[in-house]
Each structure stands twice: as C-alpha cells, then as structure tokens.
Amino acid sequence: MAKAATGIERDFIPSLREGVDIIRMVFFKKLREHLVSKYPERESPFHGMASGIVMNELFGTPNMEPELVDFFEEHRAILVAELEGVAENFGDFCSALTDGLRIHYLCNFQEEIDDASPQVLARAQELGVLLGDRDVPLPKEFMEFVHRLGKAHGLLN
C-alpha cells in the first residue's frame, strides 16, 4: 500500500474526512448557540443558515445553493463579522479548528483535489483561527481527539 509524502495512507482518508466533519459539526453547534444568544430576536432558520455559511466559509466549502447565496448577500455584514470574530469568540476551539483545517488540506492534497486549500489555510491564519505553533497531528492522534470531542458533544457513542 503506497503512502504519499505526508505518510497518510489513501485508504485512511475517508476516516480522516469523517473526523474533520465531527469538528465541523461541533463548531456548527457552538456557532449556532453563539448566534442564538447574540441575535435572540432572529427566527431559528437564521441561526442555522448563518452558522452553516460561516462554517463553510472558514473551511473553504461554500454552499452555492441559490437560497444560501441570497441569504449570504442579504446578511453579508453579519456573516463577515462573525467569520472575522471566530478567533475571539471561539478561542478555546481554535486548536480543534486548526487540526480540522490542516487535515482537510492534507486529505485534499492526497487526493489531488485542486481546490483553494492553501488559500483557506492562509485566510484562517489571517483570521487568527489557525494556530501556527501547533503541529499537524498524526492520523491516530487526530482520530483519538475527534472521538473524544464527538463523545463529549453527543455526536458519537
């Protein structure tokens, strides 16, 4: 079984992507709770849509469904402010976001997906979300961390 320069076996990539998804789900939950408390006057769909858009923007995976594109345009100022405030509002979660973003990038690199991952990492660093002094986790460490995180947030048994 061939390993790439990063040492990640291709067969392990789907599991790593599931780990990234756990981080994304926990971040979504945290962000939604933050938005509910910050914008209690807004209807529930606002909190969910805004959380999904900010999360997807951070990970460089925008959803281009017309309804969400329109929502983004209508609420651009709020969404950009929330994206720019991730490091301040979720500083305790930036280590998990850093690991998730880096593993996401490594998976894309391994699968030779030509996307904007390097720009996503650069933007996360500009936003103060990407912790530069944090080593990229080894796959086993990452999966153990994600399992503990998922259990702690009721996403895994």
VONULO-164198 format. One record per residue (C-alpha): x, y, z; residue in one letter; residue number from 1. Coordinates in Angstrom, 3 decimals, always signed. Each point is the difference from the previous one (the first is absolute). Example, Ala and Ser with C-alpha at 12.3 -4.5 7.8 and 13.67 -1.06 7.14 Angstrom:
<sites>
<<+12.300,-4.500,+7.800>,'a',1>
<<+1.370,+3.440,-0.660>,'s',2>
</sites>
This chain:
<sites>
<<+0.000,+0.000,+0.000>,'m',1>
<<+1.639,+3.215,-1.170>,'a',2>
<<+0.357,+2.926,+2.344>,'k',3>
<<+0.407,+3.564,-1.186>,'a',4>
<<+2.587,+2.431,+1.303>,'a',5>
<<-2.267,+0.957,+2.900>,'t',6>
<<-0.158,-3.605,+1.179>,'g',7>
<<-3.778,-0.304,-0.227>,'i',8>
<<-1.283,-3.154,-1.615>,'e',9>
<<-2.638,+0.715,-2.627>,'r',10>
<<-2.329,-2.592,+1.552>,'d',11>
<<+0.010,+2.008,+3.218>,'f',12>
<<-1.112,+3.266,-1.628>,'i',13>
<<-3.774,-0.648,+0.313>,'p',14>
<<+0.435,-0.542,+3.746>,'s',15>
<<+2.005,+3.200,+0.301>,'l',16>
<<-2.692,+1.871,-1.919>,'r',17>
<<-2.597,-1.353,+2.431>,'e',18>
<<+2.170,+1.371,+2.794>,'g',19>
<<+0.038,+3.405,-1.671>,'v',20>
<<-3.788,-0.226,-0.270>,'d',21>
<<-0.251,-0.595,+3.765>,'i',22>
<<+1.999,+3.191,+0.600>,'i',23>
<<-2.233,+1.846,-2.440>,'r',24>
<<-3.154,-1.281,+1.744>,'m',25>
<<+1.245,+1.021,+3.440>,'v',26>
<<+0.975,+3.411,-1.346>,'f',27>
<<-3.423,+0.342,-1.613>,'f',28>
<<-1.689,-0.769,+3.337>,'k',29>
<<+2.207,+2.469,+1.875>,'k',30>
<<-0.481,+2.680,-2.636>,'l',31>
<<-3.754,-0.510,-0.072>,'r',32>
<<-0.194,+0.346,+3.800>,'e',33>
<<+2.080,+3.181,-0.251>,'h',34>
<<-2.279,+1.450,-2.670>,'l',35>
<<-3.166,-0.900,+1.911>,'v',36>
<<+1.284,+1.902,+3.029>,'s',37>
<<+1.305,+2.911,-2.076>,'k',38>
<<-3.070,+0.320,-2.254>,'y',39>
<<-2.938,-1.291,+2.097>,'p',40>
<<-2.451,+2.099,-1.993>,'e',41>
<<+0.760,-1.942,-3.175>,'r',42>
<<-2.011,-3.014,-1.072>,'e',43>
<<+1.536,-3.448,+0.398>,'s',44>
<<+0.749,-0.509,-3.724>,'p',45>
<<+2.302,+3.050,+0.121>,'f',46>
<<+2.214,-1.579,+2.669>,'h',47>
<<+0.388,-3.276,-1.858>,'g',48>
<<+0.579,+1.522,-3.417>,'m',49>
<<+2.451,+2.579,+1.343>,'a',50>
<<+1.915,-2.675,+1.928>,'s',51>
<<+0.259,-2.220,-3.065>,'g',52>
<<+1.159,+2.835,-2.216>,'i',53>
<<+2.671,+1.223,+2.437>,'v',54>
<<+1.252,-3.554,+0.562>,'m',55>
<<+0.109,-0.711,-3.734>,'n',56>
<<+1.793,+3.287,-0.692>,'e',57>
<<+2.631,-0.822,+2.617>,'l',58>
<<+0.604,-3.427,-1.542>,'f',59>
<<-0.092,+1.308,-3.563>,'g',60>
<<-3.051,-2.064,-0.904>,'t',61>
<<-2.709,+2.544,-0.785>,'p',62>
<<-3.416,-1.370,-0.822>,'n',63>
<<-1.117,+1.570,-3.278>,'m',64>
<<-3.703,-0.845,+0.314>,'e',65>
<<-1.924,+3.103,-1.118>,'p',66>
<<-1.832,+0.324,+3.327>,'e',67>
<<+3.299,+0.080,+1.903>,'l',68>
<<+1.685,+2.338,-2.468>,'v',69>
<<-2.943,+2.399,+0.400>,'d',70>
<<+0.162,-0.359,+3.786>,'f',71>
<<+3.727,+0.779,-0.059>,'f',72>
<<-0.560,+3.132,-2.069>,'e',73>
<<-2.874,+1.158,+2.208>,'e',74>
<<+1.974,-0.520,+3.236>,'h',75>
<<+3.531,+0.569,-1.317>,'r',76>
<<+1.041,+2.492,+2.705>,'a',77>
<<-1.042,-2.303,+2.850>,'i',78>
<<+1.501,-3.108,-1.586>,'l',79>
<<+3.326,+1.656,-0.780>,'v',80>
<<+0.149,+1.440,+3.529>,'a',81>
<<-0.692,-3.430,+1.490>,'e',82>
<<+2.669,-1.599,-2.186>,'l',83>
<<+2.480,+2.675,+1.025>,'e',84>
<<-0.963,-0.553,+3.648>,'g',85>
<<+0.533,-3.762,+0.112>,'v',86>
<<+3.415,+0.232,+1.691>,'a',87>
<<-1.316,+2.414,+2.631>,'e',88>
<<-3.296,-1.781,+0.623>,'n',89>
<<+1.282,-3.576,-0.207>,'f',90>
<<+3.621,+0.295,+1.097>,'g',91>
<<-0.301,-3.159,+2.069>,'d',92>
<<-1.028,-1.911,-3.137>,'f',93>
<<+2.706,+1.347,-2.343>,'c',94>
<<+2.286,-2.972,+0.657>,'s',95>
<<-2.744,-2.363,-1.236>,'a',96>
<<-0.705,+2.270,-2.978>,'l',97>
<<+3.721,+0.137,-0.782>,'t',98>
<<+0.250,-3.794,-0.003>,'d',99>
<<-3.170,-0.320,-2.076>,'g',100>
<<+1.135,+2.540,-2.572>,'l',101>
<<+3.445,-1.570,-0.324>,'r',102>
<<-1.324,-3.551,-0.305>,'i',103>
<<-2.560,+1.238,-2.544>,'h',104>
<<+2.879,+1.499,-2.003>,'y',105>
<<+2.086,-3.184,+0.257>,'l',106>
<<-2.902,-2.154,-1.171>,'c',107>
<<-0.584,+2.274,-2.987>,'n',108>
<<+3.727,-0.071,-0.776>,'f',109>
<<+0.109,-3.805,+0.209>,'q',110>
<<-2.992,-0.326,-2.308>,'e',111>
<<+1.446,+2.632,-2.320>,'e',112>
<<-3.094,+2.141,+0.295>,'i',113>
<<+0.854,+3.288,-1.633>,'d',114>
<<-1.768,+2.409,+2.280>,'d',115>
<<+0.735,+3.089,+2.024>,'a',116>
<<+1.323,-1.826,+3.074>,'s',117>
<<+3.258,+1.978,+0.253>,'p',118>
<<-2.024,+3.210,-0.182>,'q',119>
<<-2.402,-1.356,+2.626>,'v',120>
<<+2.897,-0.620,+2.378>,'l',121>
<<+1.436,+3.453,-0.717>,'a',122>
<<-3.365,+1.640,+0.632>,'r',123>
<<-0.486,-1.959,+3.234>,'a',124>
<<+3.416,+1.215,+1.092>,'q',125>
<<-0.924,+3.597,-0.855>,'e',126>
<<-3.182,-0.412,+2.039>,'l',127>
<<+2.035,-1.233,+2.970>,'g',128>
<<-1.676,-3.412,-0.076>,'v',129>
<<+2.963,-2.035,-1.264>,'l',130>
<<+2.469,-0.510,+2.833>,'l',131>
<<+3.449,+0.056,-1.575>,'g',132>
<<+1.781,-1.447,+3.021>,'d',133>
<<-2.096,-3.161,-0.120>,'r',134>
<<+1.434,-3.087,-1.716>,'d',135>
<<-2.081,-1.824,-2.576>,'v',136>
<<-1.370,-3.012,+1.883>,'p',137>
<<+0.815,-3.517,-1.040>,'l',138>
<<-3.069,-1.839,-1.301>,'p',139>
<<-0.346,-2.226,+3.080>,'k',140>
<<+0.249,+2.975,+2.384>,'e',141>
<<-2.486,+1.934,-2.106>,'f',142>
<<-2.541,-2.828,-0.035>,'m',143>
<<+0.349,-0.528,+3.767>,'e',144>
<<-0.514,+3.719,+0.593>,'f',145>
<<-3.013,+0.106,-2.322>,'v',146>
<<-1.535,-3.021,+1.705>,'h',147>
<<+0.307,+1.664,+3.427>,'r',148>
<<-1.390,+3.255,-1.414>,'l',149>
<<-2.930,-1.751,-1.693>,'g',150>
<<-0.852,-1.915,+3.196>,'k',151>
<<+0.223,+3.145,+2.128>,'a',152>
<<-2.491,+1.767,-2.295>,'h',153>
<<-2.399,-2.932,-0.362>,'g',154>
<<+0.859,-0.690,-3.634>,'l',155>
<<+1.594,-3.397,+0.598>,'l',156>
<<-0.699,-2.866,+2.395>,'n',157>
</sites>
